[in-house]
Amino acid sequence: EDLLGDLRFRSPWRDLDGSIAHVTAEVRSHLRSRGELAAVQKVEVIRPVFYQVSRAYVVGRIVGRGLLLPLVIALKNSESGVLVDAVMLAEDDVSIVFSFTRSYFHVDLERVAEAVVFLKSIMPRKPVSELFTVLGRARQGKTERYRELMRHLEHTGDLFEHAPGVRGLVMVCFTLPSFGVVFKVIRDRFPHPKTVLREEVLAKYQLVFIHDRAGRLVDAQEFRRLRFPRERFAPELLDELKREASNTVHEEGTDLVFDHMYIERRLTPLNLFLRSASAEAAERAVLDYGQCIRDLAYTNIFPGDLLLKNFGVTRHGRVIFYDYDELCRVTDCNFRDLPRAESHEDEMRAEAWFYVGESDVFPESFLSFLAFNDAQREALLRLHGEILTAGFWRAVQQRLAQGEVLEVLPYHPHRVRVAGSL
């Protein structure tokens, strides 16, 4: 009761007693199922409320004898008042809310470092650098990531090598197998069919930085003047960097210096994931691929290039987009129905027989470029078939143009919610 009753918002509570009862019931049920109800000694909370897009969060932990569990309560401001929308008591669920794919929190913290220690206790697998970043301390997050990387290099001997997956036309992407990030360096020249300019690529990454990432876009940290020992680079990678990115990469003594690069969390490319996943896991990923495209659309983002190689799978099984050079706003696109061929010759032509403008997009053609097997294709069509129609995208454009906020839930839709919030 004290936990929620002490909170003060401009809007009134819709049903404070009901929300308190709901949270209490969820916590008791969870602890009882684990046989830990009797072990509870106290609940500790970070006092400032965490704000992110359309939700506010009370962030705490349940502490007891040999017990430490996260307790994160999501609050929603409905037309009739504030109410509890979700109660999260599992590390994975909390980790998704504090993900590197989400917009930074707005929270008034007196001692950020203490909050990071607290959050690390309930999300022990999340790097400290990402916790600083998601709290809106981007500069400190970058500093911590650099320190983590340098410490790791001192105690390991593996080499930087090309990142798994299809090599990109715009970026040279490499990784250190023992460290879970990807390094991305813009090439000096982009081969056909790429027509984008370096300045445009930089602008796309800046758009992602300031935009609502909706849990579907990787946070790309921009670094300048990073240096690594040249001996830590695999010969093939070193040769490509010298050949393809000489405007950005140069040698100084025994080091390789990068004037500019992006660092992102490493994901499993979706095309590689589908090759080795079970049929059930593959179908879940395909369905989340469709949901990823929906979520991005609702936040006014069109990926541009929907090929599976441009999406990755997190350890939570979520599908994320990470190739930004063709990304744009949904409202900047002209979504068209595919014209019907007037003759057999038209159907057989390799090039389009009709006029295609620079901003034209034909959603009906998406599926022909996606390397799904029959079962995966059927699953996508069953649940997300409408994203393959121009009508879906035009409807989203219209709603966005009218100023409607299309909500993307920041947690699993099956999470328990107060009945009144459904």
C-alpha positions as CSV (number, residue, x, y, z in Angstrom):
1,E,0.0,0.0,0.0
2,D,2.8,2.4,0.9
3,L,4.6,1.5,-2.4
4,L,1.8,2.9,-4.6
5,G,-0.1,5.1,-2.2
6,D,2.9,7.4,-1.8
7,L,3.2,8.1,-5.5
8,R,1.9,11.5,-6.7
9,F,0.8,12.1,-10.3
10,R,-1.1,14.9,-11.9
11,S,-3.8,12.4,-12.9
12,P,-5.7,10.7,-10.1
13,W,-5.6,6.9,-9.5
14,R,-8.5,5.1,-11.3
15,D,-8.7,2.5,-8.6
16,L,-5.8,2.6,-6.1
17,D,-7.2,-0.1,-3.9
18,G,-7.8,-2.4,-6.8
19,S,-4.2,-1.8,-8.1
20,I,-2.7,-2.5,-4.7
21,A,-4.7,-5.7,-4.4
22,H,-3.6,-6.7,-7.9
23,V,0.1,-6.2,-7.2
24,T,-0.2,-8.0,-3.9
25,A,-1.9,-11.0,-5.4
26,E,0.7,-11.2,-8.2
27,V,3.6,-11.1,-5.8
28,R,2.1,-13.6,-3.4
29,S,1.2,-16.0,-6.2
30,H,4.7,-15.8,-7.7
31,L,6.5,-16.3,-4.4
32,R,4.2,-19.1,-3.4
33,S,4.8,-20.9,-6.7
34,R,8.5,-20.8,-5.9
35,G,8.1,-21.8,-2.3
36,E,9.7,-18.5,-1.2
37,L,6.8,-16.6,0.4
38,A,8.1,-17.2,4.0
39,A,11.6,-16.0,3.1
40,V,10.6,-12.4,2.2
41,Q,12.0,-9.8,4.6
42,K,11.5,-6.5,2.8
43,V,10.8,-4.7,-0.5
44,E,13.3,-2.0,-1.6
45,V,12.5,0.6,-4.2
46,I,14.3,3.3,-6.2
47,R,12.2,6.2,-5.1
48,P,12.0,8.3,-8.4
49,V,9.5,7.0,-10.9
50,F,11.0,5.8,-14.2
51,Y,9.3,7.3,-17.3
52,Q,9.6,5.8,-20.8
53,V,7.4,6.7,-23.7
54,S,3.8,5.9,-22.6
55,R,4.5,4.1,-19.3
56,A,5.9,4.9,-15.9
57,Y,7.6,2.3,-13.8
58,V,8.2,1.7,-10.1
59,V,11.5,-0.2,-9.9
60,G,12.3,-2.3,-6.9
61,R,13.4,-5.7,-5.6
62,I,12.1,-8.3,-3.1
63,V,14.8,-9.2,-0.6
64,G,14.8,-12.1,1.9
65,R,16.9,-15.0,3.2
66,G,18.7,-16.2,0.2
67,L,16.2,-14.3,-2.0
68,L,16.5,-11.4,-4.3
69,L,13.9,-10.9,-7.0
70,P,13.0,-7.9,-9.3
71,L,9.8,-6.1,-8.7
72,V,8.9,-3.7,-11.5
73,I,5.4,-2.3,-11.7
74,A,4.3,-0.7,-15.0
75,L,1.8,2.2,-14.7
76,K,-0.5,3.5,-17.4
77,N,-2.3,6.8,-17.6
78,S,-5.7,6.0,-19.0
79,E,-8.5,8.4,-19.8
80,S,-10.1,7.6,-16.4
81,G,-6.9,7.7,-14.4
82,V,-3.6,6.0,-13.5
83,L,-3.6,2.2,-13.0
84,V,-1.2,-0.7,-12.8
85,D,-0.8,-2.2,-16.2
86,A,1.7,-5.0,-15.5
87,V,3.7,-6.6,-12.7
88,M,7.1,-8.0,-13.6
89,L,8.9,-10.4,-11.3
90,A,11.3,-12.2,-13.6
91,E,14.7,-11.1,-14.7
92,D,14.1,-11.7,-18.4
93,D,10.9,-9.6,-18.4
94,V,12.6,-6.7,-16.6
95,S,15.7,-6.9,-18.9
96,I,13.5,-6.5,-22.0
97,V,12.0,-3.2,-20.5
98,F,15.6,-2.0,-19.8
99,S,16.8,-3.3,-23.2
100,F,19.4,-1.7,-25.5
101,T,16.6,-1.6,-28.1
102,R,14.5,0.9,-26.2
103,S,14.4,4.6,-25.7
104,Y,16.2,6.0,-22.7
105,F,14.4,6.4,-19.4
106,H,13.6,9.8,-18.0
107,V,14.3,9.6,-14.3
108,D,15.5,12.2,-11.8
109,L,18.3,10.3,-9.9
110,E,20.6,12.0,-7.4
111,R,23.1,9.2,-7.5
112,V,23.1,7.5,-10.8
113,A,25.9,5.0,-9.9
114,E,23.9,3.7,-6.9
115,A,20.9,3.2,-9.2
116,V,23.1,1.2,-11.6
117,V,24.3,-1.0,-8.7
118,F,20.7,-1.6,-7.7
119,L,19.6,-2.4,-11.3
120,K,22.6,-4.7,-11.7
121,S,21.4,-6.7,-8.7
122,I,18.1,-7.5,-10.4
123,M,19.6,-7.9,-13.9
124,P,23.0,-9.4,-13.3
125,R,23.6,-10.4,-17.0
126,K,23.2,-6.8,-18.2
127,P,26.5,-4.9,-18.7
128,V,27.0,-1.8,-16.6
129,S,27.6,0.3,-19.7
130,E,24.1,-0.5,-21.0
131,L,22.5,0.4,-17.6
132,F,24.1,3.8,-17.7
133,T,23.0,4.3,-21.3
134,V,19.4,3.3,-20.7
135,L,19.2,5.7,-17.8
136,G,19.9,8.5,-20.3
137,R,23.6,8.8,-19.4
138,A,24.8,8.1,-23.0
139,R,28.3,9.6,-22.5
140,Q,29.0,7.6,-19.3
141,G,27.6,4.5,-21.0
142,K,30.1,4.9,-23.8
143,T,32.9,5.4,-21.3
144,E,31.9,2.3,-19.4
145,R,31.7,0.3,-22.6
146,Y,35.2,1.4,-23.6
147,R,36.5,0.4,-20.2
148,E,34.8,-3.0,-20.4
149,L,36.3,-3.6,-23.8
150,M,39.8,-2.6,-22.8
151,R,39.7,-4.7,-19.6
152,H,38.5,-7.6,-21.7
153,L,41.3,-7.2,-24.3
154,E,43.9,-7.3,-21.5
155,H,42.7,-10.7,-20.3
156,T,41.9,-12.4,-23.7
157,G,43.8,-13.4,-26.8
158,D,41.2,-14.0,-29.5
159,L,41.3,-11.9,-32.7
160,F,38.9,-9.4,-34.1
161,E,37.2,-11.1,-37.1
162,H,34.3,-10.6,-39.5
163,A,31.0,-10.7,-37.8
164,P,28.7,-13.7,-38.6
165,G,26.3,-13.2,-41.5
166,V,26.3,-11.8,-45.0
167,R,28.9,-9.0,-45.4
168,G,27.3,-5.6,-45.9
169,L,27.8,-3.2,-48.8
170,V,27.9,-0.1,-46.6
171,M,29.7,-1.2,-43.5
172,V,32.6,-3.4,-42.6
173,C,31.3,-5.3,-39.6
174,F,33.6,-7.2,-37.2
175,T,33.5,-8.6,-33.8
176,L,35.6,-10.2,-31.0
177,P,34.1,-13.7,-30.5
178,S,34.6,-13.5,-26.7
179,F,32.9,-10.1,-26.4
180,G,29.3,-9.6,-27.2
181,V,29.4,-6.5,-29.5
182,V,29.7,-5.7,-33.2
183,F,31.9,-2.9,-34.5
184,K,30.7,-1.1,-37.7
185,V,32.9,1.0,-39.9
186,I,31.5,2.9,-42.9
187,R,33.2,1.9,-46.2
188,D,34.9,4.5,-48.4
189,R,32.7,3.5,-51.4
190,F,29.4,1.7,-51.7
191,P,29.1,-0.7,-54.6
192,H,26.0,-1.1,-56.8
193,P,23.1,-1.2,-56.1
194,K,23.7,1.1,-53.1
195,T,23.2,4.8,-54.0
196,V,23.2,6.2,-50.4
197,L,25.9,8.7,-49.4
198,R,28.1,8.6,-46.3
199,E,26.4,11.7,-44.9
200,E,23.0,10.0,-45.4
201,V,24.1,7.0,-43.5
202,L,25.3,9.2,-40.6
203,A,21.9,10.9,-40.7
204,K,20.0,7.5,-40.5
205,Y,22.0,6.5,-37.4
206,Q,21.2,9.9,-35.8
207,L,17.5,9.4,-36.5
208,V,17.6,6.1,-34.7
209,F,19.4,7.8,-31.8
210,I,16.7,10.4,-31.2
211,H,13.7,8.3,-32.3
212,D,11.4,5.9,-30.2
213,R,13.2,2.6,-30.9
214,A,10.1,0.6,-29.7
215,G,12.2,-2.3,-28.6
216,R,13.0,-3.1,-32.2
217,L,16.1,-1.0,-33.1
218,V,19.6,-1.6,-31.7
219,D,21.2,1.3,-29.8
220,A,24.3,2.2,-31.9
221,Q,27.0,4.0,-29.9
222,E,29.1,6.4,-32.0
223,F,32.8,6.4,-31.2
224,R,35.7,8.4,-32.5
225,R,39.5,7.9,-32.4
226,L,39.4,4.4,-30.9
227,R,42.6,2.4,-31.1
228,F,43.3,-1.3,-30.8
229,P,46.5,-3.4,-31.1
230,R,47.0,-4.3,-34.8
231,E,48.1,-7.8,-33.8
232,R,44.5,-8.5,-32.5
233,F,43.1,-8.4,-36.0
234,A,42.7,-11.4,-38.2
235,P,44.7,-11.0,-41.4
236,E,41.6,-11.1,-43.7
237,L,39.8,-8.5,-41.7
238,L,42.9,-6.2,-41.4
239,D,43.3,-6.4,-45.2
240,E,39.7,-5.4,-45.8
241,L,39.8,-2.5,-43.4
242,K,42.9,-1.1,-45.1
243,R,41.4,-1.7,-48.5
244,E,37.8,-0.6,-48.0
245,A,37.9,1.9,-45.1
246,S,41.2,3.7,-45.5
247,N,39.5,7.1,-45.1
248,T,38.5,6.1,-41.6
249,V,41.1,3.5,-40.5
250,H,44.9,4.0,-40.3
251,E,47.9,2.6,-38.5
252,E,49.8,4.4,-35.8
253,G,52.8,2.5,-34.6
254,T,51.5,-0.9,-33.5
255,D,47.9,0.2,-33.2
256,L,45.0,0.4,-35.6
257,V,43.1,3.7,-35.2
258,F,39.5,4.2,-36.1
259,D,38.5,7.8,-36.6
260,H,34.8,6.8,-36.6
261,M,32.8,3.7,-35.8
262,Y,29.6,2.4,-34.3
263,I,29.4,-0.2,-31.6
264,E,26.3,-2.3,-31.1
265,R,25.3,-5.4,-29.1
266,R,25.9,-8.6,-31.2
267,L,22.8,-10.5,-32.2
268,T,22.3,-13.7,-34.1
269,P,21.4,-12.8,-37.7
270,L,17.9,-14.0,-38.4
271,N,18.9,-15.8,-41.6
272,L,21.5,-17.8,-39.6
273,F,19.1,-18.4,-36.7
274,L,16.5,-20.0,-39.0
275,R,19.0,-22.4,-40.5
276,S,19.7,-24.1,-37.1
277,A,16.6,-23.5,-35.1
278,S,13.9,-26.1,-34.4
279,A,10.7,-25.8,-36.4
280,E,8.9,-24.3,-33.3
281,A,11.7,-21.8,-32.5
282,A,11.9,-20.8,-36.2
283,E,8.1,-20.2,-36.4
284,R,8.3,-18.0,-33.2
285,A,11.1,-16.0,-34.8
286,V,9.2,-15.6,-38.1
287,L,6.1,-14.4,-36.3
288,D,8.2,-11.9,-34.2
289,Y,9.8,-10.7,-37.4
290,G,6.3,-9.8,-38.6
291,Q,5.6,-8.2,-35.2
292,C,8.9,-6.3,-35.4
293,I,7.9,-4.7,-38.7
294,R,4.5,-3.8,-37.3
295,D,6.0,-2.2,-34.2
296,L,8.4,-0.2,-36.3
297,A,5.5,0.9,-38.5
298,Y,3.5,2.1,-35.5
299,T,6.4,4.3,-34.5
300,N,6.8,5.8,-38.0
301,I,9.8,3.7,-39.1
302,F,10.1,1.7,-42.3
303,P,13.2,-0.5,-42.4
304,G,13.7,-0.1,-46.1
305,D,15.5,-3.4,-46.6
306,L,13.5,-6.3,-45.1
307,L,15.9,-9.0,-46.0
308,L,16.4,-11.5,-43.1
309,K,20.1,-10.8,-42.9
310,N,19.3,-7.3,-41.7
311,F,17.5,-8.5,-38.6
312,G,18.9,-10.3,-35.5
313,V,17.6,-12.4,-32.7
314,T,18.3,-11.6,-29.0
315,R,18.9,-14.1,-26.2
316,H,15.2,-13.5,-25.3
317,G,14.1,-14.6,-28.8
318,R,13.1,-11.1,-29.9
319,V,13.7,-10.1,-33.5
320,I,15.5,-6.7,-33.9
321,F,16.4,-4.6,-36.9
322,Y,20.0,-3.3,-37.1
323,D,20.8,-2.2,-40.7
324,Y,19.9,1.4,-41.0
325,D,21.3,2.7,-44.3
326,E,17.9,2.4,-46.0
327,L,15.7,3.2,-43.0
328,C,13.2,6.0,-43.3
329,R,10.0,7.3,-41.9
330,V,6.8,5.6,-42.9
331,T,5.3,9.0,-43.7
332,D,8.0,9.7,-46.2
333,C,7.1,6.6,-48.3
334,N,4.6,6.2,-51.2
335,F,3.1,2.7,-50.6
336,R,1.6,1.4,-53.9
337,D,-0.4,-1.6,-55.0
338,L,1.6,-3.7,-57.4
339,P,0.2,-3.0,-60.9
340,R,-1.1,-6.1,-62.7
341,A,0.9,-7.2,-65.7
342,E,-0.9,-6.6,-69.0
343,S,0.9,-9.4,-70.9
344,H,3.0,-12.5,-70.4
345,E,6.0,-10.5,-71.6
346,D,5.5,-8.0,-68.8
347,E,5.4,-10.8,-66.2
348,M,8.7,-12.3,-67.4
349,R,10.7,-9.0,-67.5
350,A,13.6,-8.8,-65.0
351,E,13.0,-5.1,-64.6
352,A,9.8,-3.4,-63.6
353,W,7.6,-2.6,-66.7
354,F,6.0,0.3,-64.9
355,Y,7.3,3.6,-63.5
356,V,8.8,3.3,-60.0
357,G,9.5,6.6,-58.1
358,E,12.3,7.1,-55.7
359,S,10.0,6.8,-52.6
360,D,7.7,4.1,-54.0
361,V,7.3,0.9,-52.0
362,F,5.4,-2.2,-53.1
363,P,4.6,-4.3,-50.0
364,E,3.1,-7.1,-52.1
365,S,6.6,-7.8,-53.4
366,F,8.2,-8.3,-50.0
367,L,7.5,-12.0,-49.6
368,S,9.3,-12.9,-52.9
369,F,12.6,-11.6,-51.5
370,L,12.4,-13.3,-48.1
371,A,14.1,-16.7,-47.7
372,F,11.3,-18.5,-45.8
373,N,10.4,-22.1,-46.3
374,D,6.8,-23.0,-47.0
375,A,5.8,-23.5,-43.3
376,Q,7.5,-20.2,-42.3
377,R,5.8,-18.3,-45.2
378,E,2.4,-19.7,-44.2
379,A,3.0,-18.7,-40.5
380,L,3.8,-15.1,-41.5
381,L,0.8,-14.8,-43.8
382,R,-1.5,-16.3,-41.2
383,L,-0.7,-13.7,-38.5
384,H,0.9,-10.8,-40.3
385,G,-0.4,-11.0,-43.9
386,E,-1.6,-7.4,-43.9
387,I,1.9,-6.0,-43.6
388,L,2.3,-7.3,-47.2
389,T,-0.4,-5.0,-48.4
390,A,-0.1,-1.3,-49.3
391,G,-3.5,-0.7,-47.6
392,F,-2.0,-1.5,-44.2
393,W,0.9,1.0,-44.6
394,R,-1.4,3.7,-46.0
395,A,-3.7,3.2,-43.0
396,V,-0.8,3.6,-40.6
397,Q,0.3,6.7,-42.5
398,Q,-3.1,8.2,-42.1
399,R,-3.3,7.5,-38.4
400,L,0.2,9.0,-37.8
401,A,-0.7,12.0,-39.9
402,Q,-3.8,12.6,-37.7
403,G,-1.5,12.7,-34.6
404,E,-2.6,9.3,-33.2
405,V,0.0,7.6,-30.9
406,L,0.1,4.0,-31.9
407,E,1.1,2.1,-28.8
408,V,3.8,-0.6,-28.8
409,L,3.7,-2.6,-25.5
410,P,7.1,-2.6,-23.9
411,Y,6.6,-6.1,-22.3
412,H,5.1,-9.4,-23.4
413,P,1.4,-9.1,-24.2
414,H,0.6,-12.1,-22.1
415,R,1.8,-10.4,-18.9
416,V,-0.9,-10.2,-16.3
417,R,-2.7,-6.9,-16.2
418,V,-5.5,-5.3,-14.2
419,A,-8.7,-6.3,-15.8
420,G,-9.8,-2.7,-16.3
421,S,-6.7,-1.9,-18.4
422,L,-7.5,-4.5,-21.1
